[in-house]
Amino acid sequence: MKRKITLIATVLTLTGAAIYTTTAFAQSTTPPPATGEQHHERHPAIRNAIHALEKAKEDLQKADHDFGGHRESALKECDAAIAELKLALQYDKK
């Protein structure tokens, strides 16, 4: 149960960070010129969260220390969160 709560908290935190980053970036740049065909991303926050988790996992793997013994667990939790988010996107396609 504690692991699920940790996973959910991690996903929510990273999703919030991804949304904040995306919003801040979108406000600081000009939108691309309109074209005849527009692609609408259905779940940009979820895709951003996946990207943020993949980046966090990469950073953990390259780290010089094991974060007090928590690196291995954090890597597993990142994998689990990424898998769950990808499943959520697949479920939405059905």
Contact map, one row per residue, 1 for C-alpha under 8 A:
1111100000000000000000000000000000000000000000000000000000000000000000000000000000000000000000
1111110000000000000000000000000000000000000000000000000000000000000000000000000000000000000000
1111111000000000000000000000000000000000000000000000000000000000000000000000000000000000000000
1111111100000000000000000000000000000000000000000000000000000000000000000000000000000000000000
1111111110000000000000000000000000000000000000000000000000000000000000000000000000000000000000
0111111111000000000000000000000000000000000000000000000000000000000000000000000000000000000000
0011111111100000000000000000000000000000000000000000000000000000000000000000100110000000000000
0001111111110000000000000000000000000000000000000000000000000000000000000000000000000000000000
0000111111111000000000000000000000000000000000000000000000000000000000000000000000000000000000
0000011111111100000000000000000000000000000000000000000000000000000000000000000000000000000000
0000001111111110000000000000000000000000000000001000000000000000000000000000000010000000000000
0000000111111111000000000000000000000000000000000000000000000000000000000000000000000000000000
0000000011111111100000000000000000000000000000000000000000000000000000000000000000000000000000
0000000001111111110000000000000000000000000000001001100000000000000000000000000000000000000000
0000000000111111111000000000000000000000000011011000000000000000000000000000000000000000000000
0000000000011111111100000000000000000000000000000000000000000000000000000000000000000000000000
0000000000001111111110000000000000000000000000000000000000000000000000000000000000000000000000
0000000000000111111111000000000000000000000010011001000000000000000000000000000000000000000000
0000000000000011111111100000000000000000000010010000000000000000000000000000000000000000000000
0000000000000001111111110000000000000000000000000000000000000000000000000000000000000000000000
0000000000000000111111111000000000000000000000000000000000000000000000000000000000000000000000
0000000000000000011111111100000000000000000000000000000000000000000000000000000000000000000000
0000000000000000001111111110000000000000000000000000000000000000000000000000000000000000000000
0000000000000000000111111111000000000000000000000000000000000000000000000000000000000000000000
0000000000000000000011111111100000000000000000000000000000000000000000000000000000000000000000
0000000000000000000001111111111000000000000000000000000000000000000000000000000000000000000000
0000000000000000000000111111110000000000000000000000000000000000000000000000000000000000000000
0000000000000000000000011111110000000000000000000000000000000000000000000000000000000000000000
0000000000000000000000001111111000000000000000000000000000000000000000000000000000000000000000
0000000000000000000000000111111100000000000000000000000000000000000000000000000000000000000000
0000000000000000000000000100111110000000000000000000000000000000000000000000000000000000000000
0000000000000000000000000000011111000000000000000000000000000000000000000000000000000000000000
0000000000000000000000000000001111100000000000000000000000000000000000000000000000000000000000
0000000000000000000000000000000111110100000000000000000000000000000000000000000000000000000000
0000000000000000000000000000000011111100000000000000000000000000000000000000000000000000000000
0000000000000000000000000000000001111100000000000000000000000000000000000000000000000000000000
0000000000000000000000000000000000111110000000000000000000000000000000000000000000000000000000
0000000000000000000000000000000001111111000000000000000000000000000000000000000000000000000000
0000000000000000000000000000000000001111100000000000000000000000000000000000000000000000000000
0000000000000000000000000000000000000111110000000000000000000000000000000000000000000000000000
0000000000000000000000000000000000000011111100000000000000000000000000000000000000000000000000
0000000000000000000000000000000000000001111100000000000000000000000000000000000000000000000000
0000000000000000000000000000000000000000111111100000000000000000000000000000000000000000100000
0000000000000000000000000000000000000000111111110000000000000000000000000000000000000000000000
0000000000000010011000000000000000000000001111111000000000000000000000000000000000000000000000
0000000000000010000000000000000000000000001111111100000000000000000000000000000000001000100000
0000000000000000000000000000000000000000001111111110000000000000000000000000000000000000000000
0000000000000010011000000000000000000000000111111111000000000000000000000000000000000000000000
0000000000100110010000000000000000000000000011111111100000000000000000000000000000000000000000
0000000000000000000000000000000000000000000001111111110000000000000000000000000001001100000000
0000000000000000000000000000000000000000000000111111111000000000000000000000000000000000000000
0000000000000100010000000000000000000000000000011111111100000000000000000000000000000000000000
0000000000000100000000000000000000000000000000001111111110000000000000000000010011000000000000
0000000000000000000000000000000000000000000000000111111111000000000000000000010001000000000000
0000000000000000000000000000000000000000000000000011111111100000000000000000000000000000000000
0000000000000000000000000000000000000000000000000001111111110000000000000000010000000000000000
0000000000000000000000000000000000000000000000000000111111111000000000000110010000000000000000
0000000000000000000000000000000000000000000000000000011111111100000000000000000000000000000000
0000000000000000000000000000000000000000000000000000001111111110000000000000000000000000000000
0000000000000000000000000000000000000000000000000000000111111110000000100010000000000000000000
0000000000000000000000000000000000000000000000000000000011111110000000000010000000000000000000
0000000000000000000000000000000000000000000000000000000001111111000000000000000000000000000000
0000000000000000000000000000000000000000000000000000000000111111110000000000000000000000000000
0000000000000000000000000000000000000000000000000000000000000111110000000000000000000000000000
0000000000000000000000000000000000000000000000000000000000000011111100000000000000000000000000
0000000000000000000000000000000000000000000000000000000000000011111111110000000000000000000000
0000000000000000000000000000000000000000000000000000000000000000111111100000000000000000000000
0000000000000000000000000000000000000000000000000000000000000000111111100000000000000000000000
0000000000000000000000000000000000000000000000000000000000000000011111110000000000000000000000
0000000000000000000000000000000000000000000000000000000000000000011111111100000000000000000000
0000000000000000000000000000000000000000000000000000000000010000011111111110000000000000000000
0000000000000000000000000000000000000000000000000000000000000000010011111111000000000000000000
0000000000000000000000000000000000000000000000000000000000000000000001111111100000000000000000
0000000000000000000000000000000000000000000000000000000010000000000001111111110000000000000000
0000000000000000000000000000000000000000000000000000000010011000000000111111111000000000000000
0000000000000000000000000000000000000000000000000000000000000000000000011111111100000000000000
0000001000000000000000000000000000000000000000000000000000000000000000001111111110000000000000
0000000000000000000000000000000000000000000000000000110110000000000000000111111111000000000000
0000000000000000000000000000000000000000000000000000000000000000000000000011111111100000000000
0000001000000000000000000000000000000000000000000000000000000000000000000001111111110000000000
0000001000100000000000000000000000000000000000000000100000000000000000000000111111111000000000
0000000000000000000000000000000000000000000000000100110000000000000000000000011111111100000000
0000000000000000000000000000000000000000000000000000000000000000000000000000001111111110000000
0000000000000000000000000000000000000000000000000000000000000000000000000000000111111111000000
0000000000000000000000000000000000000000000001000100000000000000000000000000000011111111100000
0000000000000000000000000000000000000000000000000100000000000000000000000000000001111111110000
0000000000000000000000000000000000000000000000000000000000000000000000000000000000111111111000
0000000000000000000000000000000000000000000000000000000000000000000000000000000000011111111100
0000000000000000000000000000000000000000001001000000000000000000000000000000000000001111111110
0000000000000000000000000000000000000000000000000000000000000000000000000000000000000111111111
0000000000000000000000000000000000000000000000000000000000000000000000000000000000000011111111
0000000000000000000000000000000000000000000000000000000000000000000000000000000000000001111111
0000000000000000000000000000000000000000000000000000000000000000000000000000000000000000111111
0000000000000000000000000000000000000000000000000000000000000000000000000000000000000000011111
